[in-house]
């Protein structure tokens, strides 16, 4: 049994959610992927995944083994990258985790430029609405977290911005423009769960005066839509579905064009920082460091040219 290949197959089956998808990604036949996976389980003497007709799920042993496999494969990739560095050209793969919004609006537009600069460094980007829980699994994790976040991670701040209330002009023409926080009780809230706590029945929205000091205000606001997809909420806001709490950094172009309106500009929901977090291991591969610097420069430029970001 080629143990290293079997480990790569195992990781790919988990990451891609199935044997057929892993086979396509690895350019193997499904039968080969299934055989290698089975050989690995037989070698370990443990079942790594529970298979049903509808889905695959890691067993407790599989979860523990996956963490070790990721670490081992990362070390192997790092060793290969070190050889590549000696030839003055970076190579290998940077394994990235990001929230959906950061992946779509801050990473995706710059991938082509990254590839022009580093054609032998591939990016593998996974998506999670709450990426801060999985920092140790990836080379670099991009996340936007509130001021209260106190994670024990090694992180580089990229930009600081604010959560602000936004709505489309068409919505405000139809429902009226709030002048005071209390006016929001008559408007539809497009809610991201972490911004309000609890379930959809929790109607409380907490606002802070943008100029400190000042007392926070809580408002009852009917929830019309709730989703962990910030992209869905963002697009629904653009289409006039209601009022949403969005990142000023994200919506700056739409505020400038008039596609969105900053509602209650004297109030914010809070402040957040965009971080690039890396695992606690000491060695950061050269390719990962290059990608961090690349994105860091872009975010610095974007913040400088975005008033109020």
C-alpha positions as CSV (number, residue, x, y, z in Angstrom):
1,X,0.0,0.0,0.0
2,X,1.2,3.5,-0.9
3,X,0.5,5.0,2.5
4,X,1.2,8.6,1.5
5,X,-1.1,8.4,-1.5
6,X,-3.8,6.8,0.6
7,X,-3.5,9.6,3.1
8,X,-4.0,12.2,0.3
9,X,-7.0,10.2,-0.9
10,X,-8.5,10.2,2.6
11,X,-8.1,14.0,2.9
12,X,-9.5,14.6,-0.5
13,X,-12.6,12.4,0.1
14,X,-13.3,14.4,3.3
15,X,-12.7,17.8,1.7
16,X,-14.7,17.1,-1.5
17,X,-17.5,15.2,0.3
18,X,-17.3,11.9,-1.6
19,X,-15.4,9.3,-3.5
20,X,-16.5,10.4,-7.0
21,X,-15.5,14.0,-6.4
22,X,-12.2,13.0,-4.9
23,X,-11.5,10.8,-7.9
24,X,-12.1,13.7,-10.3
25,X,-9.9,16.0,-8.3
26,X,-7.1,13.4,-8.2
27,X,-7.5,12.3,-11.7
28,X,-8.1,8.7,-10.6
29,X,-10.9,6.2,-11.2
30,X,-13.6,5.9,-8.4
31,X,-12.6,2.3,-8.0
32,X,-9.0,3.2,-7.3
33,X,-10.0,5.9,-4.8
34,X,-12.3,3.4,-3.0
35,X,-9.6,0.7,-2.9
36,X,-7.0,3.1,-1.5
37,X,-9.4,4.3,1.1
38,X,-10.3,0.8,2.1
39,X,-6.6,-0.2,2.2
40,X,-5.9,2.6,4.6
41,X,-8.8,1.6,7.0
42,X,-7.6,-2.0,6.9
43,X,-4.0,-0.9,7.7
44,X,-5.2,1.3,10.6
45,X,-7.7,-1.3,11.8
46,X,-10.3,1.4,12.3
47,X,-13.3,2.8,10.4
48,X,-12.6,6.4,9.4
49,X,-16.0,7.2,7.9
50,X,-19.5,6.1,8.2
51,X,-21.0,5.5,4.8
52,X,-24.7,5.7,4.0
53,X,-26.5,6.0,0.7
54,X,-27.0,9.7,1.3
55,X,-23.8,11.0,2.9
56,X,-20.4,10.4,4.5
57,X,-19.5,11.3,8.0
58,X,-16.2,11.1,9.9
59,X,-16.0,8.7,12.8
60,X,-14.4,9.9,16.0
61,X,-11.2,8.0,14.9
62,X,-11.5,9.6,11.5
63,X,-11.6,13.2,13.0
64,X,-8.5,12.5,15.0
65,X,-6.7,10.9,12.1
66,X,-7.7,13.8,9.7
67,X,-6.0,16.4,11.9
68,X,-2.7,14.4,11.9
69,X,-2.9,13.7,8.2
70,X,-3.4,17.4,7.4
71,X,-0.3,18.2,9.5
72,X,1.8,15.5,7.9
73,X,0.8,16.4,4.3
74,X,1.4,20.1,5.1
75,X,4.9,19.3,6.3
76,X,5.6,17.3,3.2
77,X,4.4,20.1,1.0
78,X,6.5,22.6,3.0
79,X,9.6,20.4,2.4
80,X,8.9,20.4,-1.3
81,X,8.4,24.1,-1.2
82,X,11.7,24.6,0.5
83,X,13.4,22.9,-2.4
84,X,11.4,25.1,-4.8
85,X,12.5,28.2,-2.9
86,X,16.1,27.3,-3.4
87,X,15.5,27.7,-7.1
88,X,14.0,31.1,-6.6
89,X,10.5,30.1,-7.7
90,X,7.8,29.3,-5.3
91,X,5.7,26.2,-5.9
92,X,3.2,23.9,-4.2
93,X,-0.3,24.6,-2.8
94,X,-1.6,27.2,-0.3
95,X,-4.5,25.7,1.6
96,X,-6.9,28.6,2.5
97,X,-10.0,28.9,4.5
98,X,-12.3,31.9,4.3
99,X,-15.8,33.1,5.1
100,X,-18.0,33.2,2.0
101,X,-17.9,37.0,1.7
102,X,-14.2,37.3,2.1
103,X,-13.7,34.5,-0.5
104,X,-16.0,36.0,-3.0
105,X,-15.3,39.7,-2.7
106,X,-11.7,40.0,-1.4
107,X,-9.9,36.9,-2.6
108,X,-11.6,35.8,-5.9
109,X,-11.0,39.2,-7.7
110,X,-7.3,38.9,-7.2
111,X,-6.5,35.3,-7.9
112,X,-5.6,36.0,-11.6
113,X,-3.1,38.5,-10.5
114,X,-1.7,36.1,-7.9
115,X,-1.3,33.5,-10.6
116,X,0.6,35.9,-12.8
117,X,3.1,36.5,-10.1
118,X,3.4,32.9,-8.8
119,X,2.3,30.5,-11.6
120,X,3.5,27.4,-9.8
121,X,1.6,28.1,-6.6
122,X,-1.9,26.8,-6.6
123,X,-4.6,27.9,-4.2
124,X,-7.1,25.5,-2.6
125,X,-9.9,27.6,-0.9
126,X,-12.4,26.1,1.4
127,X,-15.5,28.0,2.6
128,X,-16.9,28.2,6.2
129,X,-19.2,31.0,7.5
130,X,-17.4,30.6,10.9
131,X,-13.8,29.9,9.9
132,X,-12.3,30.9,13.2
133,X,-13.1,27.4,14.5
134,X,-10.8,25.7,12.0
135,X,-7.6,27.7,11.9
136,X,-5.2,24.8,12.7
137,X,-6.5,22.9,9.7
138,X,-5.3,25.3,7.0
139,X,-2.2,27.3,5.9
140,X,-4.0,30.6,6.3
141,X,-7.5,31.5,7.4
142,X,-9.2,34.8,6.5
143,X,-11.9,35.8,9.0
144,X,-13.8,38.9,10.0
145,X,-14.5,39.0,13.8
146,X,-16.0,41.4,16.2
147,X,-14.1,43.3,18.9
148,X,-15.2,40.8,21.5
149,X,-13.4,37.9,19.7
150,X,-10.6,36.5,21.9
151,X,-9.3,33.5,20.1
152,X,-6.0,31.9,20.9
153,X,-4.6,32.1,17.4
154,X,-1.6,33.7,15.6
155,X,-3.2,36.4,13.4
156,X,-2.3,39.4,11.4
157,X,-4.8,42.2,11.2
158,X,-5.5,43.3,7.6
159,X,-8.3,45.9,8.0
160,X,-10.7,47.3,10.6
161,X,-14.2,48.4,9.6
162,X,-17.7,48.8,11.0
163,X,-21.0,46.9,10.9
164,X,-23.5,49.5,9.5
165,X,-27.2,49.4,8.6
166,X,-27.9,49.4,4.9
167,X,-30.9,49.3,2.6
168,X,-31.6,49.8,-1.1
169,X,-33.2,53.1,-2.2
170,X,-36.2,51.1,-3.6
171,X,-36.9,49.6,-0.2
172,X,-36.6,53.0,1.6
173,X,-39.0,54.6,-1.0
174,X,-41.5,51.9,-0.3
175,X,-41.2,51.7,3.5
176,X,-39.7,55.1,4.5
177,X,-36.3,56.0,5.8
178,X,-35.6,55.5,9.6
179,X,-34.6,58.6,11.3
180,X,-34.1,57.2,14.8
181,X,-33.2,53.7,16.0
182,X,-36.7,53.2,17.3
183,X,-38.1,53.6,13.8
184,X,-36.5,50.2,12.9
185,X,-39.3,48.3,14.6
186,X,-41.4,49.0,11.6
187,X,-38.8,47.6,9.1
188,X,-37.8,44.2,7.8
189,X,-34.5,42.8,9.2
190,X,-32.2,40.7,7.1
191,X,-30.4,38.9,9.8
192,X,-27.1,37.1,10.2
193,X,-27.4,34.9,13.3
194,X,-24.2,36.0,15.0
195,X,-25.3,39.6,14.9
196,X,-28.2,39.2,17.2
197,X,-27.9,35.9,19.1
198,X,-30.6,33.3,19.5
199,X,-32.9,32.2,16.8
200,X,-35.2,34.0,14.3
201,X,-37.6,34.8,17.2
202,X,-35.0,37.0,18.8
203,X,-35.9,40.4,17.5
204,X,-33.4,42.5,19.5
205,X,-30.9,44.6,17.5
206,X,-28.2,46.4,19.5
207,X,-26.8,49.7,18.1
208,X,-24.0,51.9,19.3
209,X,-23.5,55.6,18.7
210,X,-20.7,56.0,16.2
211,X,-19.1,58.8,18.4
212,X,-18.0,57.5,21.7
213,X,-18.9,57.9,24.5
214,X,-22.6,57.0,24.3
215,X,-25.1,54.5,25.5
216,X,-26.1,51.6,23.3
217,X,-29.7,51.2,22.2
218,X,-31.6,48.0,21.7
219,X,-34.5,47.8,19.2
220,X,-37.1,45.2,18.5
221,X,-36.9,44.6,14.7
222,X,-39.0,41.9,12.9
223,X,-36.8,39.3,11.1
224,X,-37.9,38.8,7.5
225,X,-34.9,36.7,6.5
226,X,-32.2,34.9,8.4
227,X,-29.2,33.2,6.9
228,X,-25.5,32.3,7.7
229,X,-24.8,33.3,4.1
230,X,-23.7,36.9,4.2
231,X,-23.6,36.9,0.4
232,X,-27.3,36.0,0.3
233,X,-28.2,38.8,2.8
234,X,-26.0,41.2,0.8
235,X,-27.7,40.5,-2.5
236,X,-31.2,40.5,-0.9
237,X,-30.4,44.0,0.5
238,X,-29.3,45.2,-3.0
239,X,-32.6,43.9,-4.3
240,X,-34.7,45.8,-1.8
241,X,-35.7,43.0,0.6
242,X,-35.1,44.9,3.8
243,X,-32.4,46.4,6.1
244,X,-29.2,44.5,6.8
245,X,-26.2,44.9,9.0
246,X,-23.2,44.8,6.6
247,X,-19.5,45.6,6.6
248,X,-18.7,49.1,5.5
249,X,-15.6,47.8,3.8
250,X,-17.8,45.4,1.7
251,X,-20.5,47.9,0.7
252,X,-18.4,51.0,0.1
253,X,-18.6,50.8,-3.7
254,X,-22.4,50.5,-3.5
255,X,-22.7,53.4,-1.1
256,X,-20.6,55.5,-3.5
257,X,-22.7,54.5,-6.5
258,X,-26.0,55.0,-4.7
259,X,-27.1,51.3,-5.0
260,X,-27.2,51.2,-1.2
261,X,-28.0,53.8,1.4
262,X,-26.3,54.0,4.8
263,X,-29.3,53.9,7.2
264,X,-28.9,55.8,10.6
265,X,-25.4,57.0,9.8
266,X,-24.9,58.1,13.4
267,X,-25.2,54.6,14.6
268,X,-23.3,51.3,14.1
269,X,-23.8,47.7,15.2
270,X,-20.2,47.3,16.1
271,X,-16.6,47.2,14.8
272,X,-14.9,44.2,13.2
273,X,-11.4,43.3,12.1
274,X,-10.4,41.2,9.1
275,X,-7.6,38.9,10.1
276,X,-5.3,36.4,8.4
277,X,-4.7,33.7,10.9
278,X,-2.1,30.9,10.6
279,X,-1.7,27.7,12.6
280,X,0.4,27.8,15.8
281,X,3.2,25.8,14.2
282,X,6.4,27.9,14.0
283,X,7.3,27.4,10.3
284,X,5.3,29.4,7.8
285,X,6.2,28.1,4.2
286,X,7.6,30.7,1.8
287,X,4.6,30.3,-0.5
288,X,2.2,31.0,2.4
289,X,4.2,34.0,3.5
290,X,4.1,35.4,-0.1
291,X,0.3,35.0,-0.2
292,X,-0.1,36.7,3.1
293,X,2.0,39.6,1.9
294,X,0.1,39.7,-1.4
295,X,-3.3,39.9,0.3
296,X,-2.1,42.2,3.0
297,X,-0.9,44.8,0.4
298,X,-4.2,44.6,-1.4
299,X,-6.2,45.1,1.8
300,X,-4.0,48.0,2.8
301,X,-4.6,49.7,-0.5
302,X,-8.3,49.0,-0.4
303,X,-8.6,50.5,3.1
304,X,-6.6,53.6,2.2
305,X,-8.9,54.3,-0.8
306,X,-12.1,53.5,1.0
307,X,-13.3,56.5,3.1
308,X,-14.6,55.4,6.5
309,X,-13.5,51.8,6.1
